[in-house]
């Protein structure tokens, strides 16, 4: 496991240290580039993706790549 990830996990607020899997929702949403993605890797693929994380229905994190 990446040591940086472990280091960062130690500074999370205490409330997130005891998360239960059934309380967490993660979704992945292609924001842009879906057409290019479906055409396959031989195309000039450029895609933007949003990854969202919610805990007990409340958003707690987002990644846009």
C-alpha positions, 0 to 999 in steps of 0.5 A: 500500500502507498505509504502516503495514503496511509499517512494522509488517512491518519489525519482524517477527522475522527468521524471518518475513521469508523466508516461502515461500508453500507453508509458509503456511496461512490459513483463514477460519472464521465463528464466529457469524452464519452463518445471518444471513450466508446470509440476505443483506445485507437482514437485520440481518447480524452475523457474527464471523469468525476468520482464522488463519495457520499457518507450517509447521503452527505457528500464528503469527497470529489475527484475530477480527473 
